[in-house]
Every structure is written in C-alpha cells, then in structure tokens.
Amino acid sequence: MRRWSASTFSLFADVFGVLFILLVLTSAVYWFVQRPVFLLKGVDVQVEGNKDAINVKDVAQVLDGHIHGNYFTADLSEIADQLKRIPWVRDVSIGRVWPNQLQATLYLHRPIAVWGNEKLLAEDGTLFVANQEIAESKGALPKIFGPVDRRMEIYKQYQAFEDTCRKLGYDVTSLTYSEYSGWTLHFKRPEGIVIKLVLKKGENSAQMDERLIKIIESLPAISAQIGAEPTELDARYEKGIAVLKPAPEEETVSPEDTVQDTGDKKNGR
C-alpha cells in the first residue's frame, strides 16, 4: 500500500484551503452585487445635437425590455445597440453611475441636405429617414438628387455652386445630377423666382463655376431682351444659351418666343 507523505497532505490542505477561500469570496461577491441598492433606477440620457429630434418616448420605446440586471451586470453594449436604432442617432457612449444609474450620451447626425424626396443626408455621408420639419427647423436644407453612390460628390458640387451664387446675391435651392442630362441647378434671389439652369456634364468644377458666373452676370441683359426674368436656362451648348421665359397666364407661348440666343450661335430647345 502506498503511503502519502506529510508534505503531500500539507499540499492538499493548502489547495483545499485556497478553494474554500475562493468559494467564500465568490459567495460574498455574489451576495454583495445582488443587494437591492444596486438595482437600476433608470438611464440618464444626454443629447449632443438637435435636442428637438429626440424625445423621452423614442428612448423609452427602444429600451423597453432591453435593460436587464443591475449596476454590475447590465449589458451596456446591448443598450447602446438599441439606442442606435433611433434614426437620428449616429453614435452612443454609455457608462455606469454609482450605485444604480446608467448614463448614455447620444451623438446625433447633422443633416446637411435632403436626399431625394424622403431621406436626409448627414455630414458623414449617412442617409437616414427622419422628420424633415425638425431637420429644417433652423433653415431650409438644399434638395439633392442623383446616384446614391455619388451623393457626397454631388453635395460637394452643390457647395461650390452655392458659394458662387451667394457672392452674386442668389441662393441654390436644389441640385440634380444625371448621367443623361448633366447638372440641373435651381437658384433664386431672396425675393425672386426660381431659375432652372442645366449645365453639361464632363466639365470640371472650375469650368462650371466660370460658366455659372457668366450666366448670372448676364441675367439682367437676358431679362431685358425677353422682357421678363427667365425661368429656365439650358447652357449645355458651346456658344449659346437656350432661354425660357415665364408664359403669360392663359396664353400659349410658341417655341419661337421662348428661345433666345446669348452667344454667337442660335440654339433651340
């Protein structure tokens, strides 16, 4: 029969002693974290951005049934994921506040344009669906149309057009890019009618900017020539611009009356 030495018994005693201490500590920790004082009282939500875009009902709805555990055991990543379901929310940071609170900071999208008819374009290129009235509560946003994968390129071109127009007393209201028809720009003076301008694709931003300046500077002469401020300008021609003037009420305007040439070559539409 094999006999264990005193040193072996001492080793086993030390191991069992450590395990017993760990068991006692684990039980003590479990008892401590389950105390009622650590039950969550709620989530304190802070908003970075347009505070009108977020309300208590939105937050309560997305968090309903997703807050489990207490101060120590609550799954913060799950709560953050739920808060990101709110359309306006770009990012979330969340932490624990001793002894029974959570604090979440919601970072909201900053819309820079209305994309198409339903979506908002955020400054980071994100498209999201949200209340446009709230997005435009501090001023109308430009309307942008075109291929989705070129949305930031189109917005960048809008900014270039807007910068040029503002220097000349006009505001850009919308911009459309089409592979077929090129760039369609709508702009106006604060008190004036909206003018539609079509520019051909293929020109770079500097060339289109130069073209736009010449067209706006020629508007007084065009208006004097046709007897009214034009409503549409087609500048896709090399040496001229096709011009459409407003039609008088209850009158039919013939094509011959609606087209004027401002260059060396006459153009029809």
C-alpha positions in Angstrom: 0.0 0.0 0.0 1.2 3.4 -1.0 1.6 5.9 1.8 1.3 9.7 1.4 3.9 11.8 3.0 3.2 14.7 5.3 4.3 17.1 2.6 1.6 15.7 0.2 -1.1 16.1 2.9 0.1 19.6 3.5 -0.2 20.4 -0.3 -3.7 19.1 -0.4 -4.6 21.0 2.7 -3.3 24.2 1.1 -5.2 23.6 -2.1 -8.4 22.9 -0.3 -7.8 26.0 1.8 -7.4 28.2 -1.2 -10.5 26.7 -2.9 -12.5 27.3 0.3 -11.4 30.9 0.5 -12.3 31.4 -3.2 -15.7 29.9 -2.6 -16.3 32.2 0.4 -15.2 35.2 -1.6 -17.3 34.3 -4.6 -20.3 33.9 -2.4 -19.7 37.2 -0.7 -19.3 39.0 -4.0 -22.5 37.4 -5.4 -24.3 38.4 -2.2 -23.0 41.9 -2.4 -23.8 42.6 -6.1 -27.3 41.3 -5.6 -28.2 43.9 -3.0 -31.3 45.9 -3.8 -29.3 49.2 -3.6 -27.7 48.2 -7.0 -31.0 47.7 -8.9 -31.0 50.1 -11.8 -33.2 53.2 -11.2 -33.0 54.3 -14.9 -30.9 55.7 -17.7 -29.8 59.4 -17.8 -29.8 60.4 -21.4 -27.8 63.3 -22.7 -28.1 64.6 -26.3 -25.3 66.1 -28.4 -27.0 67.7 -31.4 -30.5 68.9 -32.2 -32.3 68.1 -29.0 -35.7 68.6 -30.6 -35.0 65.4 -32.7 -35.1 63.1 -29.6 -37.8 62.7 -27.0 -38.4 60.6 -24.0 -40.9 58.4 -25.8 -38.4 57.5 -28.5 -35.8 56.4 -25.9 -38.3 54.5 -23.7 -39.7 52.7 -26.7 -36.4 51.3 -28.0 -35.2 50.4 -24.5 -38.4 48.7 -23.4 -37.5 45.1 -22.4 -33.7 45.5 -23.1 -32.5 46.7 -19.7 -31.6 43.7 -17.6 -29.6 43.1 -14.4 -28.2 45.8 -12.1 -25.4 48.3 -11.9 -22.8 45.5 -12.2 -24.5 43.1 -14.6 -26.3 45.3 -17.2 -25.2 44.7 -20.8 -24.1 48.1 -21.9 -23.4 47.1 -25.5 -27.0 45.8 -25.9 -28.4 49.1 -24.6 -26.2 51.1 -26.9 -27.3 49.0 -29.9 -30.9 49.6 -29.1 -30.3 53.4 -28.8 -28.7 53.4 -32.2 -32.0 52.2 -33.7 -33.3 55.7 -33.2 -32.9 57.2 -36.8 -31.2 60.4 -35.6 -28.6 58.7 -33.5 -25.1 58.5 -35.1 -23.2 57.1 -32.1 -23.7 56.3 -28.4 -21.4 56.3 -25.4 -22.8 54.7 -22.2 -21.4 54.1 -18.7 -22.3 53.3 -15.2 -23.0 55.8 -12.4 -22.6 54.6 -8.9 -24.6 53.0 -7.4 -27.7 52.3 -9.5 -27.7 54.6 -12.6 -26.6 54.4 -16.3 -25.7 57.4 -18.3 -25.9 57.5 -22.1 -24.8 60.2 -24.4 -26.5 60.2 -27.9 -24.5 61.8 -30.7 -26.9 62.8 -33.4 -26.5 63.1 -37.2 -26.2 66.7 -38.5 -28.2 66.8 -41.7 -26.8 68.9 -44.5 -29.3 68.2 -47.3 -32.5 66.4 -48.2 -31.6 63.5 -50.4 -34.3 62.6 -52.9 -37.8 63.0 -51.5 -37.6 61.1 -48.3 -34.1 60.9 -46.8 -31.7 63.2 -45.1 -28.0 63.3 -45.9 -25.7 63.6 -42.9 -22.3 65.3 -42.9 -20.6 61.9 -42.8 -22.5 60.7 -45.8 -25.1 58.6 -44.0 -28.6 58.6 -45.4 -31.4 58.3 -42.9 -35.1 58.7 -42.7 -36.3 61.2 -40.1 -38.6 64.1 -39.6 -37.7 66.7 -42.2 -39.5 69.5 -40.4 -37.2 69.1 -37.4 -34.2 68.9 -39.7 -35.2 72.2 -41.3 -36.3 73.9 -38.1 -33.3 76.3 -38.3 -33.5 76.8 -42.0 -34.3 75.1 -45.3 -31.9 72.4 -46.4 -30.9 72.1 -50.1 -32.5 69.3 -52.1 -30.1 66.9 -53.8 -30.8 64.2 -56.4 -28.7 61.8 -58.2 -27.0 58.4 -58.0 -26.7 57.3 -54.4 -23.0 56.2 -54.7 -22.1 59.8 -55.8 -24.0 61.6 -53.1 -21.1 63.3 -51.4 -19.6 64.3 -54.8 -22.9 65.9 -55.7 -23.1 67.6 -52.3 -19.6 69.0 -52.7 -20.5 70.4 -56.1 -23.6 71.9 -54.5 -21.4 73.7 -52.0 -19.2 75.1 -54.8 -22.3 76.3 -56.7 -23.8 77.8 -53.5 -20.6 79.7 -52.7 -20.6 81.2 -56.1 -24.3 82.1 -56.1 -24.2 83.7 -52.7 -21.4 86.0 -53.8 -23.7 87.2 -56.6 -26.8 87.5 -54.5 -28.5 84.2 -55.2 -29.3 81.1 -53.2 -29.2 77.5 -54.5 -32.4 75.6 -53.6 -31.6 72.2 -55.3 -29.1 70.3 -57.4 -29.6 67.2 -59.5 -27.0 65.2 -61.3 -28.0 62.8 -64.2 -25.7 60.7 -66.4 -28.1 61.6 -69.2 -28.8 65.4 -68.8 -25.8 66.5 -66.6 -26.2 69.1 -63.8 -29.5 70.8 -63.1 -29.3 73.7 -60.7 -32.2 75.7 -59.2 -31.3 79.0 -57.7 -33.0 82.4 -56.9 -32.6 85.8 -55.4 -34.2 86.0 -51.9 -37.2 87.9 -53.4 -37.1 86.4 -56.9 -38.4 83.5 -58.8 -36.6 80.2 -59.0 -34.4 79.8 -62.1 -33.6 76.4 -63.5 -30.1 76.1 -65.1 -28.8 73.0 -66.9 -25.1 72.6 -67.3 -23.5 69.8 -69.3 -21.6 67.0 -67.6 -17.9 66.4 -68.4 -16.7 69.9 -67.3 -14.7 70.1 -64.1 -15.8 72.2 -61.1 -13.7 75.2 -62.1 -15.1 75.3 -65.6 -18.7 75.0 -64.4 -18.1 77.7 -61.8 -16.8 80.1 -64.5 -19.8 79.3 -66.7 -22.2 79.9 -63.8 -20.7 83.3 -63.1 -21.0 84.4 -66.7 -24.6 83.3 -66.8 -25.6 85.0 -63.6 -23.9 88.2 -64.7 -25.8 88.1 -68.0 -29.2 87.7 -66.4 -30.1 91.4 -66.5 -29.3 91.5 -70.2 -31.3 88.3 -70.8 -34.3 89.7 -68.8 -34.2 92.9 -70.8 -34.0 91.0 -74.1 -37.0 88.8 -73.4 -39.0 91.3 -71.3 -39.1 89.1 -68.2 -36.9 87.2 -65.8 -36.1 83.8 -67.3 -37.4 80.6 -65.7 -35.1 78.1 -67.4 -31.7 78.3 -68.9 -30.0 75.5 -70.9 -26.3 76.1 -71.0 -25.2 72.8 -72.5 -24.3 74.4 -75.8 -20.9 75.6 -76.7 -21.7 79.2 -77.8 -25.2 79.9 -76.6 -27.9 79.5 -74.0 -31.4 78.4 -74.6 -33.8 80.6 -72.5 -37.4 80.0 -71.5 -39.3 83.0 -70.2 -42.5 82.7 -68.0 -45.6 82.1 -70.0 -48.3 84.7 -69.6 -51.5 83.4 -67.9 -53.9 81.8 -70.3 -51.6 82.2 -73.2 -49.8 79.6 -75.2 -46.2 80.5 -75.8 -44.7 79.3 -79.1 -41.2 77.8 -79.2 -40.0 80.7 -81.3 -40.9 83.1 -78.5 -39.3 81.1 -75.8 -35.8 80.6 -77.2 -33.2 83.4 -77.1 -29.6 83.2 -78.1 -26.9 84.9 -75.9 -23.9 83.7 -77.8 -22.6 83.6 -81.3 -24.8 80.7 -82.3 -28.6 80.4 -82.1 -30.0 77.4 -80.3 -33.4 75.9 -79.9 -34.8 73.6 -77.3 
